[in-house]
Amino acid sequence: MQSSSKNSTFMWFLVVVVIIIVAAGYTFYNAKGMSYFSDDSAACNNCHVMNDVYASWRKSAHSREINGKPIASCNDCHLPNEFVDKWIAKAQSGVSHAYAFTFKLDDLPQNFTATKMSKNMVQANCVRCHSQMVSVVVNPTTKINHANEQLSCVKCHASVGHTRGF
């Protein structure tokens, strides 16, 4: 009798696990999950809430292509350049977006603004790509007059990566 009870419990557990795996696979497929493992900026446009952001990037100088690749993809600006840090940031972003689109649909922003972490990544990537120019143009530790914050590339160049600042 006890063996039958263990088999029944195991079967229910197995059914639940299979349902979870199928639901996760279905969601991953419909969310075009594999595209997020690429460096293709079109992956950022998978969600309709990113349409304006992606369209704005497509009109910017950074989206111009050289040898079939954009000058700067979304990942080039919005993720760390180091391999491990990049994949950690992608995973954090993916989990955060999946959670928001699953449980917080009513709270999604209508206008996107960068988080502090994102602003820091963008700044580091501006300096990384444009280091020769930045080193002779401005001292990045200079303080802005009457402000209590460090100088940032996008303070003056807000529409470089996107035709309108986010």
PEPE-V633631 format. One record per residue. N is the residue number from 1. PHI is phi in whole degrees, 0 to 359 (NA if undefined). Layout:
# PEPE-V633631
{{N/PHI} {N/PHI}}
This chain:
# PEPE-V633631
{{1/NA} {2/291} {3/297} {4/295} {5/293} {6/294} {7/297} {8/295} {9/297} {10/297} {11/296} {12/297} {13/300} {14/297} {15/298} {16/297} {17/298} {18/297} {19/299} {20/297} {21/296} {22/296} {23/297} {24/295} {25/296} {26/298} {27/296} {28/301} {29/295} {30/291} {31/274} {32/54} {33/306} {34/295} {35/296} {36/285} {37/272} {38/261} {39/253} {40/282} {41/296} {42/299} {43/299} {44/290} {45/264} {46/297} {47/263} {48/299} {49/291} {50/263} {51/305} {52/295} {53/296} {54/294} {55/298} {56/295} {57/297} {58/300} {59/271} {60/273} {61/296} {62/293} {63/273} {64/301} {65/261} {66/234} {67/54} {68/81} {69/237} {70/294} {71/304} {72/216} {73/278} {74/305} {75/297} {76/299} {77/264} {78/259} {79/229} {80/299} {81/276} {82/289} {83/306} {84/294} {85/300} {86/298} {87/287} {88/294} {89/296} {90/298} {91/295} {92/299} {93/296} {94/299} {95/295} {96/298} {97/293} {98/299} {99/297} {100/298} {101/284} {102/266} {103/246} {104/231} {105/302} {106/284} {107/256} {108/294} {109/290} {110/276} {111/239} {112/277} {113/228} {114/283} {115/284} {116/300} {117/298} {118/295} {119/299} {120/296} {121/296} {122/299} {123/300} {124/299} {125/286} {126/300} {127/295} {128/298} {129/286} {130/246} {131/301} {132/296} {133/290} {134/297} {135/295} {136/261} {137/268} {138/210} {139/276} {140/294} {141/266} {142/297} {143/269} {144/287} {145/304} {146/60} {147/229} {148/252} {149/218} {150/285} {151/299} {152/229} {153/304} {154/282} {155/297} {156/261} {157/247} {158/297} {159/256} {160/285} {161/283} {162/224} {163/292} {164/231} {165/291} {166/243}}
